[in-house]
């Protein structure tokens, strides 16, 4: 997708948008936009008056009526073009994805044997083997092995990523290619429900629903349209009472100029373009509501591992406590990791080999493996001889040992605090009621995080890091990364409680994460951004997925959300402000012959009543295509306070919306008056 960003607005997209502009004239389609539907009804009425003047017992000027008809028609087409153009960029991305989605042969494991079947026959729960050079046939989780995977078809990034069993980097996407080694994958989706299928559906806009803000604005525009419709309809009897003849095309022209056609014609395009801009940053938004909510975020909660840090915590040292030797700590650490398929567990065994230390691996043969759980924050093995070996968070292991009648070595806290102060993660190793030492796990903060968090701070967004690490480790990482606050030793329920606490204070909360333990919090947050490199559970729970797995991408998402809200507000202000100039153009033109005193309102000095009406109508039509680039790109956002933004936009789009039409209508009138 990245490769397409610079060429998203191609001649093919424009051509398709022009064609769709006429297709969208279908009344069933137009009724979804009440403002433009009223314009379409008026256009049809003027056309009938033009084609059958005798049937309607009218002697209206055919030339004037025909001119009004074409101006109204172009007004509708310009509005349809704006919406179609916004949709076209998503359709182009969808076409690109469809081209990459092709029939793939899968090596399905059936009864211990491998059978080659089409990927379309795979079902959720099936097991497949994918080797070097082969395409992954469907969305799934790696249950065995480790491999480099080329995800450029999805993310646009050429660098392969490591996928491995266990941990938070086990999910794979159908249509990506294994470039090294071999993995065994459990399929997690049925045909038609894959990640690529969902992406195609979303970028096409087939499931796009209007956001609450968009619905509220649409209701406002509909109400204004009804008000002006009532006003214009009542003008007829009033004019008749005053012996003033108001022709139907003139009343329709007045109605079209007074109702908010500008924002009505651009509203859908603004919403679609907002989601499209998020997609261009390789973030897949599951709904427009999520993008809109991002613009109002007050608090951002980030999981540390894999989000702020690289997440590849590796064993770098064995630290004994008490009178235990380094060799003994390493032996028990290795035995506890013998069945541990997580990256941390394997790194313990690799460190043993690296340091040339051996251990009796047969002790772990037939042992019961105890998986790591967020509640216990430990893992290990129960040996056949009855001994229990555990490794995990220091405080958790201390409680476990104490519960079995053991004691805590006096230098344990000192050693663990020393590791934590250096930004590492200490894991305690214990056998039954005795703690032997620590495993020093190292992690690294991703570059540029401090600068990115400073940008969020300028936007008025508070950042909070959540981690299962102890307070000292958490404080070190938080200080290095530059977050505003942190929560140490947090469990999944702690993250949810934190989000709910912030939401109870009336704040909108964003959450980024990549692990299964992040899924509940991602679902609870107003904006949940999951990393594509993370687990399927995390991606299913979130309402946005970052295909590049860059947690700082939330800054772009927030900026786009603010752009979306600002663009709607700015163009609504501009549209309503436009009406002032139209009042001074059309009202005098309608009544000046019967009430000469109305000439005082002709402040623009328009040439004639007919040229005044046509000039206002033409300006009303051409302002829509002139604003399409702004609707597509969005109002420029710079981090500043809400009051400054409001003042800036009121001056620029409010005052500008008053001044520009006076100038535009006058210039158009100079040409129209000469023409007629």
C-alpha positions, -999 to 999 in steps of 0.1 A, spaced: 0 0 0 28 24 8 40 22 -28 6 35 -40 4 66 -18 19 90 -43 -2 78 -72 -36 73 -55 -53 101 -76 -48 87 -111 -67 94 -143 -84 60 -139 -98 71 -105 -110 104 -119 -126 87 -149 -144 63 -127 -155 91 -104 -170 110 -133 -189 79 -144 -201 73 -108 -213 109 -106 -240 101 -131 -248 67 -116 -254 84 -82 -282 105 -98 -304 75 -90 -330 90 -66 -327 60 -43 -290 68 -39 -296 106 -36 -322 101 -8 -293 92 15 -283 129 13 -315 149 20 -299 183 11 -288 172 -24 -320 152 -29 -340 185 -25 -317 200 -52 -323 170 -75 -361 174 -71 -358 211 -79 -337 202 -109 -364 178 -122 -391 205 -117 -372 231 -136 -366 206 -164 -403 198 -167 -411 235 -167 -386 240 -195 -397 210 -216 -435 214 -211 -443 251 -204 -477 248 -220 -487 218 -199 -479 236 -167 -496 268 -180 -465 288 -176 -448 313 -199 -414 313 -182 -384 323 -201 -371 290 -217 -335 302 -219 -335 312 -182 -351 280 -171 -327 259 -192 -297 278 -177 -310 272 -142 -315 235 -150 -279 230 -161 -265 249 -131 -285 228 -107 -275 196 -126 -239 205 -123 -243 213 -86 -255 177 -80 -229 162 -103 -201 181 -85 -214 168 -51 -216 133 -65 -181 136 -80 -166 146 -46 -181 115 -30 -171 93 -59 -136 106 -59 -132 99 -22 -146 64 -27 -124 58 -58 -91 59 -38 -104 32 -15 -117 11 -45 -82 14 -61 -66 0 -29 -92 -27 -29 -84 -37 -65 -47 -39 -56 -55 -62 -27 -78 -83 -49 -50 -88 -74 -28 -101 -46 -55 -124 -33 -52 -155 -55 -57 -192 -52 -30 -207 -30 -21 -244 -25 -20 -255 11 -1 -283 28 -28 -295 51 -20 -319 79 -45 -348 78 -40 -377 102 -3 -371 105 1 -369 67 4 -338 45 -22 -334 18 -21 -306 -8 -55 -288 -11 -67 -254 -24 -67 -227 3 -104 -222 -3 -110 -257 13 -94 -247 45 -115 -242 76 -110 -227 110 -89 -251 131 -71 -268 102 -33 -273 105 -10 -265 76 27 -266 70 44 -237 52 80 -239 40 105 -215 25 91 -198 -7 55 -208 -1 25 -186 5 7 -188 38 -28 -200 27 -49 -183 53 -49 -163 85 -36 -183 114 -13 -187 144 22 -203 143 20 -233 166 55 -247 158 87 -233 143 101 -199 134 104 -182 101 109 -149 83 77 -138 65 74 -112 37 43 -92 45 49 -65 18 16 -75 0 -2 -62 31 21 -36 47 41 -24 17 73 -28 37 100 -49 21 117 -60 53 106 -95 64 93 -100 99 100 -129 123 70 -151 132 73 -178 158 53 -200 180 43 -186 214 45 -150 225 30 -120 208 45 -125 173 27 -157 163 -1 -145 141 3 -147 103 -18 -133 75 -30 -152 44 -13 -141 12 21 -134 28 52 -154 19 76 -174 40 111 -165 30 131 -187 53 127 -219 74 94 -237 81 64 -231 103 33 -250 112 1 -229 113 -33 -233 128 -59 -216 105 -81 -191 125 -106 -180 99 -129 -195 73 -129 -185 36 -143 -150 30 -135 -140 66 -97 -135 63 -79 -103 72 -74 -94 35 -112 -100 29 -120 -76 57 -95 -51 44 -110 -52 9 -145 -47 23 -134 -18 45 -113 2 20 -141 -2 -6 -163 15 19 -190 -12 16 -196 -13 53 -189 23 61 -215 37 84 -219 74 92 -203 84 125 -223 100 153 -209 134 145 -217 130 108 -252 119 117 -257 149 140 -244 173 113 -266 156 87 -297 161 110 -287 198 113 -284 202 76 -318 185 70 -334 207 96 -320 239 79 -332 226 45 -367 221 59 -368 255 74 -357 272 42 -381 250 22 -410 263 43 -397 299 40 -395 297 2 -429 280 -2 -445 307 19 -429 334 -3 -452 325 -31 -485 335 -14 -468 366 2 -456 378 -32 -491 371 -47 -506 393 -20 -482 421 -29 -490 416 -66 -454 404 -73 -449 375 -97 -423 350 -84 -416 323 -110 -411 288 -98 -375 285 -112 -366 317 -93 -380 302 -61 -361 270 -67 -329 290 -73 -334 308 -40 -340 276 -22 -309 259 -36 -288 289 -27 -301 292 8 -300 255 19 -265 243 29 -256 227 -4 -219 233 0 -214 212 31 -243 189 21 -225 181 -11 -191 175 6 -202 158 39 -199 122 26 -166 130 9 -151 144 41 -160 112 60 -147 88 34 -116 108 28 -109 107 66 -109 69 66 -88 69 34 -61 91 49 -58 67 78 -54 38 53 -27 57 35 -7 56 68 -11 18 67 -36 19 95 -68 -1 89 -98 15 106 -127 -8 113 -151 21 114 -153 58 108 -164 62 144 -130 51 155 -112 77 133 -136 104 146 -131 94 182 -93 96 177 -97 133 172 -110 138 207 -86 115 226 -75 128 260 -55 98 273 -34 72 256 -25 39 273 3 19 258 15 -16 266 52 -16 271 64 -48 255 63 -48 217 48 -13 218 72 11 235 100 -14 235 109 -40 208 95 -67 230 123 -92 223 135 -95 259 164 -119 258 183 -135 287 217 -118 290 230 -129 324 224 -153 353 226 -135 386 230 -158 417 217 -148 452 229 -161 485 256 -187 482 244 -202 450 268 -204 419 261 -190 385 262 -226 371 234 -237 395 212 -207 386 217 -214 349 209 -251 353 175 -246 370 167 -217 347 173 -240 317 153 -268 332 124 -244 338 127 -233 302 130 -267 285 94 -268 275 90 -230 272 84 -221 235 83 -183 242 112 -161 229 123 -155 265 123 -192 273 144 -201 243 168 -173 250 176 -189 284 187 -221 266 207 -201 240 225 -182 268 235 -215 284 250 -227 252 267 -193 246 283 -195 280 293 -231 276 273 -243 306 257 -277 305 227 -291 325 208 -323 329 180 -319 304 167 -354 312 152 -340 344 126 -322 323 117 -354 304 82 -363 312 78 -332 334 45 -313 335 50 -279 319 33 -250 337 24 -222 312 28 -186 320 -4 -169 331 -12 -132 336 -27 -141 370 3 -160 384 30 -143 363 52 -174 365 59 -205 344 79 -236 350 78 -274 353 67 -300 379 94 -327 378 86 -365 381 105 -366 413 80 -341 429 101 -310 428 86 -279 414 107 -254 394 94 -219 387 106 -187 370 88 -154 368 82 -120 382 103 -115 414 73 -106 436 53 -135 423 80 -160 429 87 -146 464 50 -151 473 51 -186 459 82 -196 478 69 -180 510 36 -198 507 56 -231 507 74 -222 539 106 -209 523 125 -177 529 137 -149 507 175 -144 503 185 -110 517 203 -99 486 174 -108 462 158 -74 463 191 -56 459 201 -76 428 166 -73 412 165 -36 419 200 -32 403 187 -50 371 155 -29 371 175 4 374 194 -5 343 161 -9 324 162 -47 324 136 -72 336 146 -96 365 130 -131 365 134 -151 397 143 -188 396 131 -210 424 129 -247 432 102 -256 458 108 -233 487 142 -218 477 151 -190 453 184 -196 435 189 -164 416 177 -142 387 176 -142 350 185 -107 336 162 -100 306 171 -70 284 147 -50 263 152 -18 242 131 13 238 122 19 202 141 49 188 122 82 185 96 73 211 104 103 234 100 128 205 67 112 195 53 113 230 63 150 232 41 156 202 12 139 219 18 161 249 16 192 227 -18 179 215 -30 178 251 -29 140 253 -16 122 284 4 90 279 4 61 304 25 30 300 12 -3 314 37 -31 321 39 -63 341 74 -53 352 82 -42 387 80 -5 396 118 2 393 120 -14 358 88 4 347 101 37 360 134 34 341 116 25 308 90 52 314 117 78 320 137 67 289 106 66 267 92 100 280 57 89 290 37 110 315 29 81 338 31 44 342 14 14 359 37 -14 370 29 -50 377 -3 -46 358 -26 -74 349 -52 -74 321 -79 -63 346 -57 -35 358 -56 -20 323 -94 -22 319 -98 -6 353 -75 22 343 -94 28 311 -127 28 328 -114 52 355 -103 77 328 -136 72 309 -156 78 341 -139 113 342 -154 120 308 -122 114 289 -118 95 256 -91 68 258 -69 52 232 -51 20 238 -23 4 218 -11 -32 223 -2 -64 205 -7 -93 230 -36 -115 239 -35 -100 273 -41 -66 258 -73 -77 240 -98 -68 268 -83 -34 272 -83 -28 234 -120 -37 233 -128 -14 262 -109 17 249 -127 42 227 -99 38 201 -80 4 202 -50 3 179 -35 -33 176 -2 -41 161 -3 -62 130 26 -82 143 6 -91 174 -19 -118 182 -51 -125 164 -70 -119 197 -56 -84 199 -64 -75 163 -100 -89 167 -106 -68 198 -93 -35 184 -111 -11 161 -79 -2 143 -49 -23 131 -15 -8 124 -1 -28 95 34 -14 102 33 -24 139 45 11 149 27 22 181 37 58 176 15 58 145 -13 67 168 -1 103 165 -10 103 128 -43 87 136 -51 114 162 -41 142 138 -63 127 111 -92 124 135 -87 161 145 -85 170 108 -118 151 101 -136 171 128 -120 204 119 -128 199 82 -164 193 89 -166 223 112 -147 246 89 -167 238 58 -200 240 77 -190 274 89 -180 284 54 -212 271 39 -235 289 63 -215 321 61 -220 319 23 -257 326 26 -252 362 37 -239 372 2 -267 352 -15 -293 371 5 -279 404 -9 -280 389 -44 -313 371 -47 -337 389 -23 -333 423 -40 -335 406 -74 -369 390 -66 -386 421 -52 -368 451 -68 -393 456 -96 -423 458 -73 -404 474 -44 -378 498 -59 -366 506 -23 -351 471 -22 -323 484 -44 -305 496 -13 -298 459 -5 -280 455 -39 -247 463 -22 -227 444 -48 -242 465 -76 -253 435 -96 -263 442 -132 -299 429 -133 -323 407 -114 -318 378 -138 -279 381 -137 -280 384 -99 -300 351 -96 -278 333 -121 -246 346 -106 -256 334 -71 -266 300 -85 -234 296 -105 -213 305 -75 -232 280 -54 -224 253 -80 -187 260 -86 -178 264 -49 -183 227 -44 -156 215 -69 -133 243 -56 -135 229 -21 -131 192 -31 -93 193 -26 -98 207 9 -124 181 17 -101 153 5 -69 166 21 -85 179 53 -79 212 71 -43 215 82 -39 206 118 -12 220 141 -9 212 178 -25 240 197 -52 247 222 -89 242 213 -97 279 218 -69 289 195 -81 264 168 -116 277 172 -106 313 168 -84 306 139 -111 287 120 -138 312 127 -116 340 112 -104 319 83 -136 301 73 -163 322 90 -151 356 78 -137 341 46 -172 325 40 -187 359 42 -162 378 20 -154 353 -7 -190 350 -20 -194 388 -23 -163 389 -45 -171 357 -64 -208 366 -72 -198 401 -83 -171 387 -107 -195 361 -121 -222 388 -125 -199 409 -146 -196 380 -171 -233 369 -169 -247 404 -174 -227 408 -206 -238 374 -218 -275 379 -212 
